[in-house]
Every structure is written in structure tokens, then in C-alpha cells.
Amino acid sequence: MAEVTIEEFIERSKANCRVAAEITVKQEYAARFDKNYKDLPAEELSVYMESEEGKAAVENALHAQKFYKALSSENAAEHPRVTAAFNKSFPSQAKAEKKEKTKPEQKKKPRKNMSAAARKAEYYEIYRYYEITREVEEYILDRAEERIRTYYSDLRRFLPHKYIREIYSEFVSEQFMSKFTRRMYDEAALNYRRIDAAVSGSDQLYSDLNEFIYGSVIMRMLEDSGYSELNKRRYVREFLGRYCPQYKRLREMYALITRRLDRETVSGVITEGEEYKRAVRHMKSQIEISESAHEMILREIPDNVIDLYPGARNMRRHFVLHLGPTNSGKTYNALIACKEADTGVYLAPLRLLAYEICEKFNIEGVPCGMKTGEESIEVPFATHLSSTVEMLNTNEHYDVAVVDECQLIEDEERGGAWTAAILGLMADEIHLCASENAEFILTSLIEMCGDSYEIVRHERSVPLVCDDRKFVFPQSVEPEDALIAFSKKSVLYYAEQLKRLGIRASVIYGDLPYDVRRSEVSRFIKGETDVVVATDAVGMGLNLPIKRVVFLESYKYDGHRRRFLHGTEIKQIAGRAGRMGMFDTGYYNAAEYKDDIKRKMRRKSHDVQKARLRIPESIITVDMPVSEILLRWGTIPDDDIFTKNSVEREVMLARDLEKLTSDKYLIYRFITIPFSETRKELYDFWMELFEGEIYDDRKSVYFYIRTLERRGHDLEDHELAYRKCDILYFYYDRFGLKEDLNAIMELKHDISADIMEILSGQDGA
């Protein structure tokens, strides 16, 4: 930037003073008619300003300004008021000139012999040269009003970018539009910060105003005073608060601006803007589309959700609710009734638990098959079935059914499966096993169906208490401990540390094939290992001889964020400790945040108030893409006791597949295959199978088997191959032959055997 001489500054300042004088004259002339000069016709004002009277009034107003007098005086370039204004307007230039003129040895030093009162008086004399006249004040206010009006004429200037995205999203509701209106009205209330955001820096005079208010002028004056920073701040407060008569007036200029532009006025500016009108048009259009889509979707759903299951509605069902804490014998008692029935089904939260019950029934002479998404076991002349809850066939009749861990009905991802089981099970007698906090939601659903029920309350036969000893890993580890962590990495790390100390450990975590998990559980039960290191999978009904549960970690990643454990999770896991006939007492402990664990164990769990509702397959017939059907389904308001399963994952996958085909039924069958879509190798494998379907290039199951047989040698490679087998099983179960499934199961067993060998260290790993 080119340097500005003080002479050029004087000429510019004179021009500014003349503008201010002209504004003053215009206001005085308009005051004769009780109007603002802006409200007078421009021609009338121009005629008056060109008249002799107008010109004389301008000259009088001009020479009444003290600053103009200083600018017009002899040796104006040396006048204190002029030099102070020049230095403030061009601080960097003034500082450079001062540095050039002043040699280091001649630098002005603090005058220590001058009294504090005298120094204060000297600086005050300099400061009071800064004076804003009424004319200049009016000019500043006019410019501020103009800038604020421009600023608020476009939503994008003052609304957060995230909010703008929401306005222009595909799914805008009436509720959001009301929220938008309230937000607009709130934004229309001016405050100091919003005024500054609109006009600060847009005009030199307004910048002067800010300089005064924040005391930066004084701070520059005090730069060479020798005062400490503490004293400088004290003098600033004193100058502004007591000594400077200008400060109060300058501060009141904010109030003058807000008086001119009240909330209603600014709201009017906003609503007159083209961006606001465009946003409202978009929102109204989306609301109309949404209402139309909702009508189409709702036409495919009965008025009452329970009517989605006509078979169950034609029956008189009786429910037995087994309510109690973990390890209180709820499932054990329910299974007795199921075994004694001619036909029965057990619905489990985990594949491993489904297998455990299947094995138990067959050992006890009750022919029982198994059905999970990843495996089926057919038993000749089977009268019973053990299954994961998602695999329930609501068209099959049973004498007795058992549904385990029903408190999971509120789970965001899986809860809809438990709701479907309770509403749709075709069984004469249904046993629901749950924690005490699920009583309200379960009885509400049963009453909605018009069925009868009774409640059996269970108590722990073995007390559960806190082990008050300090726990330090690994020194405090004891036999029959279950050590809990919340990631595969942590579980394997802790198990490896124990192995180095000669402590044998079974490991259980989510990525582990369930027959490997079964093997690890069996080793612990038989005493081949001393402890079990596991994730929260142990909390779901697995019967293990655990004396003490120890939380090595008190937080987990839940798919969205890393958070501390909830009380219900802690109780579910800790409740695994203690086993009747083996341990008189069960214990729990924690390596960290022990007080928090104890507090949450004592606190009453929140009552489950909502049942998740999964999307009915019938609405896929609605004439719109699958992803949009799912999204529209998600925006339909919840009922009193129903809330919808999360469909975020399915929407994302459906959008990817819709780029390749418009076959809705094919897309729906693929997006309901469970796999970890965030893992690129699994996503790519799933997409490869889909492309084989749409391009009529389905490969033989043996092609994939040969590929997976060429897996790597470490644990990660084997687990990845097993997960791909899970996807293959779902795929060929829906699109292939029974022989394909048998081949996949053989490969899965081979992979599981390799994993067991790796974990046991038999391969030297």
C-alpha cells in the first residue's frame, strides 16, 4: 500500500468533514417538517443545498467542527489533534516514521520523576482530542444501517452453513419450518457482536468507534509509558469508566442503531431477501412431496401395526414374562416349558447362544435344529428350533416359544426383531425373558394384541457384591476371572500379556467365528484355561463358571462415538459373576473408574419406554426408489410406544446399488444381508456379488471357495475370510442351492479350525 502523507490526510479529512456538515444541514432542514432527510424528495433537498441559505448553513456547520478548525489552522500538520488522528488512521506508517527519526539511544524513556497523576492528566489531554461530533455520529449511524440491511438481506451471511444445508435438504418437515421461522426471528435481534459483524471495517469512522470502545487508542498511547500490562489495563478502565466523557456517548451508539433497526424491521429485511424467498419455496415444495410420499407408504401399512401379523391375530396366545436380573434363572425356567412341549422355538440374541441351546436340547433327547443367518443345522425329525431372533418365521406354528433378552427391544439397530417376535409369534404359549426394566413395554405390547399374560419374578440365587480390593492388571488376576475389554485389539493384547506370565486365557470377541467362540468357552468350562478375556458378548446369556467380573475398561465405541458404559450394560456384564453350586458369591471389580461402576450398579435402570419397529417389507411396492422409501419411512412420526429402527446403513447401501440398477426387490434383498459395511474388503466383496447378479455373471460357489482358501496366515486374514463366508452364506441361501450352503459350511469349519490353532499357539505363533 502506498504511503499517505499528512498533507493528503488533511485534504481527505476536510472532505469527510464537509460530507458530515452536509448531512447535518439536511437533517436540520428536514426537522422543519418533522421528518428524516431521507424521507424528503431528492430534488427538493438538492434545490435547498444549492441555495444561498443551504450553502451558508453548510459553511457554518463545517466551521463549527473543532476537528475542521484544527485541519484549517496554520501548521495543521503539527496540530496535536491532527497528528493524533493521522497516527491512529495509519499506525504502521506512523510507527515506521517514528522508528526512522528516533535512534535507539535517543528512545524516549519513561519519565519516572513525573507523578502518576501528572502522567494521567497528560494522557487524558491527548485522549480528549478524539471527539465525534453529532454530525459525524449521524453519518456513522446511516452507514451502519445501510450495511446491516445489506448484511441481513441474504440468509447465507448470518446463518450457519450447517443450517443452510438443512433448509435445502430433501426432507423438510412442518416442524423444521416452524423452527426455521423462530430462528429467523431470533437472528433479527441485533446485539453488539452482530452489529460489528455487519459493519466493522466497512467505514473508517465506524472503525474509530470500535477503537474508542475497546480502548485501543489509549493502549497505543501507553505503549512507551513504561507501565506494566496490569497498570495499562487499569488506566484503560479508568479512562473509559471515569475520565472520558466521550465513552458513554460512543457506547450508546449501539443502542441508537438497534432503535433504528428493531427486531421487526430486521425481520422485514430478511423476508424481503431473494434467498429467504427461495428457501421458503424449497421447504414448502419438499413438505408437499413428503406428505405425498407418506400417504403412499402409509397406504401399504395397516392402521394398527399388530395387523401386520394376521396369523398371530387369529390366535389366543398366553405370555409368561420372566423378569429378573442377569443370572437369576429366567431362561432356564422358560426352557423347561419349551422342552416339554410337542413343538417349540427358542429365539436368541446371539448365534453362539442359539447353538448352545440347540446342542443342549439334542443332548437331552429333544430333536432340535438350528437356523441363523450364517448357518443352518438340520436334525432329522426335529420338533424344536433354536434360532437367532431375526430369523423367526412368523408363519410357522409352535406350541411353546421362548424369546430371550427382550430388553433389547429398544436397541436402535436390532430392536425391531424383538418387536416382530412379540407381535407375530404363532405360538400358544410364549415365554419372554427380560430384565425388570422391560416390564412396561412388554405388557403394553401384549395388551395391544389382546393376549393374556402372567409375570414370574426371579431373584439371583447367588449374591453379587463389589470386590473392594484395588485391581491392578495383571498382578491382581485370579483364576475364574472374566476380564472385560471392549475391542478385539484390547482383548488380544490382554490375553498376550497373561500368556507371557503363564496364565492361560480363553478369548471371546465379536469377529471370532462362533464355533471358535464355542471352543474357547468349552476350554474355560473344562479348566483348560484359567481366565476368560472377553468383550461384552459374555453378557448375553452365556453360562460360564465365572467367580469375578473385572472391567479392564469402562468405555466403549458404540458405532457412533466413544462413551462410558451405561448402567444397564454394566449390570448385564457384571451379572455373569457367580454360579449356583460353584460359587457362593459373585464379585465385580474395575481397573479404572471403579466408583463410577459401583454407582451405576446401585442405580435403578431406566424403564424401556419404546419398542423399535423395523420396516415392513410390503412398503417396497411403493413407486419410488428403495433409498427414498427408507428415508420417507424414517421421517414418519413415531407412535406412543413405537419408534423406528435406524435405516441409515440401509439407505447408504441402497443409494450405492441404485447407481447400477432400478430392481427394487434385488436391492432390498442385498441391503438386508448383514455385514460390516465400513470394512472396505467386505464392502467390495458384497458389491462383487451384487454386480454378478445384475450382469448375469453369477460365479460358482467353488470359485469363491478356491479364492478364500488362498487366504493369508495371520489371525486377521482368517477372520476376514470367515466374514466373507458369512456374506456368501446369506447370498447363496437367497439365490443359490442347498449344495452351495454345505460347501460354504465346510470352508467355515476349516477356517475356524485354523483360528483355534492360532489362538492356542499350536502353530508357533
N, C-alpha and C positions, 0 to 999 in steps of 0.2 A: 504494500500500500504506500502511495506517495506521501511524503511528509507534508503537513499543513502548517504554514507559517501563522504566527499570531495575528498578522495583518489580515490574512484570508479568513481566519476565525472571527475577527471583529466584523468583517463585512457580512459573513453568513449570519452572525448573531443579530446584527442590525436588521437583516431581512426577516429573521424569525420574530423579532420584537415588533416589526411593522405588521406581520400577519396577526400576532396576538392583539395588537391595537385595533386592527380592522374588525376582529371578532368581537372585541369589547364594544365598539361603536355599533355594530349590527345588533348586539344584544340590547343595548340601551335604546336604540331606535324601536326594536320590536317590543320592548317593555311598555312603550306608549300605548300599545294596543293589547297589552296583557297576553302576549304571545312569545313563542320562541322564534328566533330569527329564521330557523329552518322552515317554519310554517308559513312565512311570508313569500309571496311570488318573487322569483329571482329577478324579474325585470324591475319590480318596484325597489328592491334593495339596491340593484345596480344604479338606478337613477339617483337614489339618495346618496350613495357612496361617491358618485361623480359630481354631486352638487357642492357648492362652496361650503355649505354647512357641514356636509359629511367630511370633506377634506380637512376642514378646520378641527372637527371633532377627532379625526384620526391623529392629527399632529399633536393635539392636546393630550390624548391618551398615550401617545408614543413618548412624549417628553415627561409624562408623569411616572414612567417606569424608571426606577433607580438604576437598574442594570443598563438601560439605554443611555442614561446620563453618563454612566461610567464608560460606556463604549464611545460616547461622543466627546469625552473630555480630552484635554491636551495630554499628551503622553499616555493615551489609553492603553498602550501595550504594557505599561508598567503599573497600571492601576491594580491594587490588590484584588478587587472583585473580578476583574477581567482575567488576570493571570490565574487566579484560583479556579475559575470556570474553565479556562483553557487546559490547565493541568488535569482537571477532572475528566474532561472530554477526551483527552489524548494522553493518558497516563504513561504509556510505554515510551512515547516520544519525549515527554517532559522528563522522564527518568533518564533517558539516554542523553539528553542535552545537559542535564544536571551532572551526570557522571563525567561528561566530556569537559565541562567547565571546572569541575572540582577535582583537584589532585588528591590522592589518598591521604597525604599528610595534612591536607587542609580540610579534611572531612569534619563537618560540624559535629561537635561533641555535646552531650547533654550538659546543660548549664546547671551544675549541681548547686551553685550558690543561690539560684533563684528559688523562692519558696514555692511550695505546691500550689498555694492559692494564686500566686502570680502567674505560674505556668498555665493554670486552668483558665485564668482570665484571658491570657494571651491567645490560647487556642479557641476560646469561646468567641473572641473578637473576629478571628478568621472564619469560624464556622457560621457566624450570623450574617456574613456577606451572601450566603446562599439563601436567596429569598425567591419564592414563587409567588408571583402576583395573581390577582384574581383573573386577569385576562389569560395568563399562561395556564392557570388551573382549568379554566373553561376549555381551552384548546386541548389540554391533555384528556379531559373527560370526553370531549367529542371524538377524539381519535380512539380512545378506549372503547367507546360504544360501537364505533364502526368496526373495529377489529373483533369484538365479541360477537357481533351479529354475523360477520363473515365466518368466524370460527364455528358457531353453532348451526350454521346453515347446512352442514354436512355431517351425518352421523359418524362417518369414519374418522373424524378428527378427535372425537372425545369418547367414543365407546371402545372398550377393549376389543382387540381383534377376535378373541375367542367368542365374544358375544355376537359380533357381526356374523361369524360363521354359523352360529346357532340360528340367527334370523334367516339366513339363506339356506338352511339345511332342508332336506327332503321331508322332514317330519316335524311340522309346527302345529301345536295344539292351541285350542282356545285359552287354555291355562297359560301357555307361554306368551300368547299375545297380551294377556292381561298383565303378566309380569313385565313385558316389554313396555307397556304404557306406564306402569308405575316407575320403571327405571328411567324413562324419559322425563317424567315429572321431577324425579329426584335430581337428575342431572341438570335440570333447568334452574336449580337453586344455586346462585353464584356464591363463591367464597373467595378468600384471598388467593388461594392456590389456583383456582380455575381462572380468575381474572389474570393473574400473572401468566398462566399458560397461554392465554389468548393474545395478550398484548405486550408482554415483556420483550424488550429488544426491538419492537417494531417502530419505536419512536424514541429519539434521544431524550426528549423531555420526560417521557414515562420512565425511561431508564434512570433519569435523575431522581425521580420519585422513589424508585426502589433503592437507589443508593442512599438516600436520606433515611428511609425507614430502617434499613439494616445497618446503618451506622458506618458504612464502608468509607465514606468521606472522612469521618473522624479518624478511622483506623489509619488511613493514609497520612493524615496529619501527624499521627502519633508514631509513625514509623521510625523517625530519627530522634524520638524524645528520650530514649534510654530507659523507658519504663518497662517493667516486666509485663508478660502477657496478661497476668492476673490484674495488674493495675490498669492496663489498656482497656480490658473489658469493663472494669469498674467505671472508668471515665466515660466510656461509651454509654453505659446505662445512665450515668448521672447527667450527661449532656442531654440525652434524649428524654429522660424522665423528668428533669427539673429545670435545666438551664435553657433548653432550646424552645422558644415559643412557636417555631415552625412545625415541630414534630407532630403535635396533636392535630394540627390542621392537615398536614400531609397524610397522616393516618386516617383521617376522616374521609379522604378522597375515595377510599374503597367503599365506604358507606354511600357516598354520593353516586357512585357507579351502580351499586345494587339498587338504589332508589329509582334510578332511571330504568334499569332492566330488572324488574321483579320476575318472579317465577313464571307468572302467566305470560309476560312479554317474551321471555326466552322460549317458553313452550311454543308460542306462536311462531317464532323464528324457526324452530326445529321442524314443526309440522308443515311449514311453507316450503321447506327444502325438498329438492327433487329426490335426494337419497332416501329421505323418510317416506315419501310417497311410493317410491319403488319398493322399499322394504315392506310396506303395508300391503301393496298389491301382491307381492310374492307370498306373504304369510296367508292372506285370505285365499289365494289360489290353492296353496298346499292344504289348508284346512278343509276346503271343499273336496279335494282329491282324497284326503284321509278319511273323511266321513263316508264318501262313496265306497272306498276300499273296505272300511269297517263293516258297512252294510253287507257287502258281498261275502266277507268272511263269516260274519255272524249268521248269515242265512244257512251256512253249512254246519253250524253248531246248534244243538238243541238249546232251548231256553234254559233248561236245567242241565248242568254238567253231568249229573248222575245218569241221565238218559243216553249218554254215550255208550253205556253198557247194558243193553236190553236183556241179555241173558241173566245177569245178576238181579235185575229189577223184577224178573218173573219168579224169583225165589224168596223164601222166608229164611234168611240167614241169622245165625246166632253168633255173636262175638264174645270171646273171653279175653279181657285185657289183663296181661301180666305186667304189672308196674313195679319197678323197684330199681335199686342201684346196680351197678356192674357187679357180677359175681354173686348174685343173690339167688340163682337157680331158676330164673324166669324161663329161659329157653329149655332147660332140662325138663321142667314140668310140662311145657307145651308139647315137647316132642313125644312124651309118653302117650298123650292123647292121639297124636298123629300116627305113631307106630301101631296102636291098637285098632285103628280104623281100617276098613277094607281098602280104601284108596286114600292117598294123601299127597300133599306137596309141601315142601319146605323152601321158603324164599329167603336167600341170604344176601348180606351186603357185600360179601367178598367171594371170589371163586374158591379160595382156599377153604373157607368155611363150608361152602356148598359141597366140596369134595369130602371134607371131614365127616359131614352128616351122611353123605352117600355111603362112605366106607363103613361108618358106624351101623347104619341100618342093615347093610348086607351082612356084616359080621353077626348081627343079632337075629338073622333069619328073615329079614323083611326085604324082599327084592326091590331094589331102588336104583333107578337110572339117574344120570346127571346131565344137565343142559346149561352151558354158559355160552357166551358169545364166542369164546375161543376154543371150546372143546365139548364134545358130547360123549357120554358113556352109555351104551345100550346094554341093558341087563335083560335076559330072556324072562318073559312073564312078569316083568316089573309091575308092581301095583302102586309104587310110590315114585316120586320125582324130587330130586334136590336140585335147586336152580338158583341162579342169581336173580334178583327181583326184576331186573329189566327184561328177562326172558320169559316172563309169565305169559301164558296163552289164556286169555280171558274167555275163550270159547270151550275150554276143557272143564269138565265137572269133576270135583273131588268131594269125598266125604268130610275130610278134615284138612285144613290148611294152616300153616304156621308162617307168620311174617315176622322176621327178626329185625331188631334195631329200628323200630318205627319212628323214633325221634328224628331220624334223618329225613323225614318228610318235608322239612324246611330247607334242606340243602339246595343251594342255588342251581347246581348242575344236575343232580340226580333225584332230587326230592319228588319229581313228578312220577317216578316209577312206583314209589310207595303209595302215592295218592291213587294211581291207577289200580294197584293191587287191592286197596281197601274198598274202592268203589266198584271194581269189576270182577273180583274173585267169585267164581261159581263154585262155592263150597258151602255145605250145610253148616259146618262149624268152623269158625276162623279164630285162631289164637294170634293175638298181636302182642309182641314183646317190646317193651319200651321203657325208658326212664320215666320217673314220676312227672317230669315237666311236660310230657306229651299228652297228658290225660285230656285236657280241654279240646285240643284239635281232633284227637281220635274219637272222642264221644260225639263231637259236633258232626263229624262226617257220618258216623253210624246213624245218628238221629236223622240226618238229612236223607239217608237211604231208607229210613223207616224200619230198620232192623233192630233186634233186641240185643242186649249186651249185659255182661256182668264184669265186675272188676275183682281181680285177685291181686292183693298187695304182697310183695315179697321183701324180706329183710335179709341182710347179709348174715350168714351163719358164722362167719369169721370176721372179727372186728378189724377195722382199718385205721391205723394211727400213724402219726408223723414220727419218723426216726429223728430225734433231736440232735444226734451226733453230727459233727461237721463232716461233710463228704468232700474228699479230695481225690480226683482221678489221677492215677489208677490205684493209689495206695489203699483207698477205702473200699475197693471192690471185694465182694464176698460171694461165695457160691450161692446159687439160686437167685442171683440178682438179674433184673431186666433193666438194662441201661438204654435210655431213650434219647435219641437224637432225631433230627428232622430233615436229613438229606442223605442220599446214598453215599456221598463223599465222606460225610461225618461218620456214618456207620462203619464204613470200611476202614477209616483212619483209626477209630477207637478199637476196632477188632484187631487191627495190626499191632497197636500198642500193647494190647493184652497178650497177644501171641508171643511177643518178644519177652514177656515176663513169665511165659509158661502157663498162662491162663487160657484155657480152651473156650472159644466163644462161637455160638450159633449166630448167624446174621439174618435179619428179615428186613426187606425194604421193597418199595413199590415196583421197581424194574425187575426184580427177581422172578423168574418163572415160578408158577405156583407149585409145581411138583418139586422144585428145588426148595421153595419155602417149606413145603411139607417135610422134606428130608431134614432141613435144619431144625424144624420143630421136633421131629422124631428124635434127633440126636440129643436135644436138650432133655426131652422127657426120659430117655433111656439113661441119662447120666454120662453120655459120651462127651458132652461139653459142660463147662462149669456155669457159664452165664449166657444170656442172650443179649445181643446188641441189636436194637430194632428202631424203626420209625413208629409212628402212631398206628401202624397196621395191627399191632398187638392188642389194641383197644377194642377191636371189633369181634368179640366173642371167641377168640382163640383160647382154648383151655390149656394153660401151661402151668407147671408147678413152680410158680414164682413166689418167693418169700418177700422180696422187696423190689419196688419200682423206684428207679433213680432217674430223675430228669437231668441229663448232662447239659441239655439246652432248654431254654424257657421261651423260645421264639421259633417261628416257622414261616416259610414262604407259602402263602395260600393260593398262589397263581396270579395274584394281583400286587401284593406287597408283602414285605417282611414285617411281622407283627408278633406281639406277645401272645401266648396261649390263652384261649378263652377258658372260663371256669368249667364249662361242660366238657371240653376236651381233656382238661386235667383230670377231672373225676372219672372219665371213661377209661383213661390210661392207667391212672393210679389204682383204680378198682380191680385191675388184674392181679394185684398182690394178695396173697393169702389163698389157701385152698383147703377146704374141709377134709379132715382125715390126714393132712400132711403138715399144715402149719396152724397153730392156734391163733396166730395174729398175722395180719398183713401189714407191711410198712411201706411208706413212701418217703423219699428224700430228694434233695436237689443240690446240684453242684453250684448253682448260682440263683439269685433272686428267690431264695428259699422262703422268705417272709411273704412274698407275693404269691407263691404257690400255696402256702398254708392259708392265707386269707381267702383265696379263691376256692379252696377246698371247703372252707366253712360257709361260704356264701351260698344262699339258695339260688339254684339255676333259674334263669328266666323261663317263663312258660312259653311253649311253642304256640304261636297265635295264628300262623298261616300254613296252608298246605300248598306246595308247589303243583302247578298244573302243566303237564307237557302238551305240546302242540298236537291236536288231533290230526291224524293222517288224512282225514276226509277233506280238510280245507285245501289240500294240494290241488283239488279240482278247480279252485277259483282261477279265473282267467287273468293271471298276472305271473311274472317270474317268481320262482321259489324264494329268492332272496327278499323280494318285496313282500311276499306273503308273510314270511317270517318276521320281517320288520314291522309290518302292519299289525300282526298278531301281538307283538311286543308292546305296541302303543295302546292297545285296548285297555281301558281302566280295569283294575283288579276288583274282584268281588269282596264281600266281607271277610271270608275266610280263605279265599283262593288268591294266590299270586303266581305269576307265570315263571316257568323255568327260564333261565338265561338262554338266549338263542344267538348270542354274539358270535360264538365259534361257528355255528351252522351258517349264519349269514355270510361270514367271511369266506367259508369254503364254497358256498353256493355261488357267490359272485365270481370266484375263480373258474368254476365249472361252466357258468353261463357264457363265458367268453368262447367256449368251444362247442356248446350245443344248447338247444332250447328244450330238450327232452326232460320235462319236469320230473317224471317218475324215476328216470335213471339218476338224475341229480339227487333226488331225495334219498334214494337207496344208498348212494355213496356217502352223502354227508352224515348219515346216521351210523357209519362204520366208526367205532371208537378207536382213536389213536392220538398220539401227541403231535398235533399239527405244528407246534413250534419247533419240532426237531426236523431239520431240513431233510435228512436222509429218509425219514418215514414219510414226510410230505411228498417228496419226489417219487417214492415207491408207490404210494397211493395214487398219485396223478398218472403214473405209468399204467397202472391197471385201468384207470378210467379211460385213458386215450385208447387202450386196446379195445374197449367196448365201443366207443363211438366211431372208430375207424375200422371196425370189424376185423381186428387183428389180435383176438384173444389167444394168448400163448398157452401151451400145455402146462399143467401144474408142475411137470417134471423139469421144464425149462427153469422155473424159479427155484425148484429144489436143488438142481445142479449148481445154480448160481450161489445159493445160500450155503451149500456145502463147502464152497471155496472161501469161507469166512476167515478172519484173522485168528490169532491165537490168544489174545488177551480177553479179560472179562468183558470189557466194553464191546468188543466185536461180537461176542457170543450173545450178549443181551440185546444188541441191535438186531441180530439175525432172528432172535426169538420174537421180538416185537414185529418184525416183518412177517413172521409166520402167523402171528395173531391177525394181521391185516389180511393175509392170504386166506385164512380160515373163514373169516367173515365174507370175503369176496366169493370164494367157491361155494360156500354154504348158500349164497343167494343166486349165484349164476352158474355153478358147476354141478358136478356129480358126487355121489357119496364116496366113490373110489378116490376122488381127489382129496376129500377130507381125511381119509385114512392115511394117505401118503404124507399129508402135512403133519398129522399127529406123530407119525414115525420120526419125521425130521425134528419135531419139537422135543421128543423124548431124547433123541441123540444130543441135541444142543443142551438140554437140561443136565444130562449125564456129564457132559464136558464141563459145565459150570460148577457142578458139585465137586468135580475133581479139582478144579482150580481153587475153589473155596477151601477144600480140605487140605490143599497144599500137596496133593499126591503127585502133581506134575513138576514139583520142584519150584513152583512159583513162590 
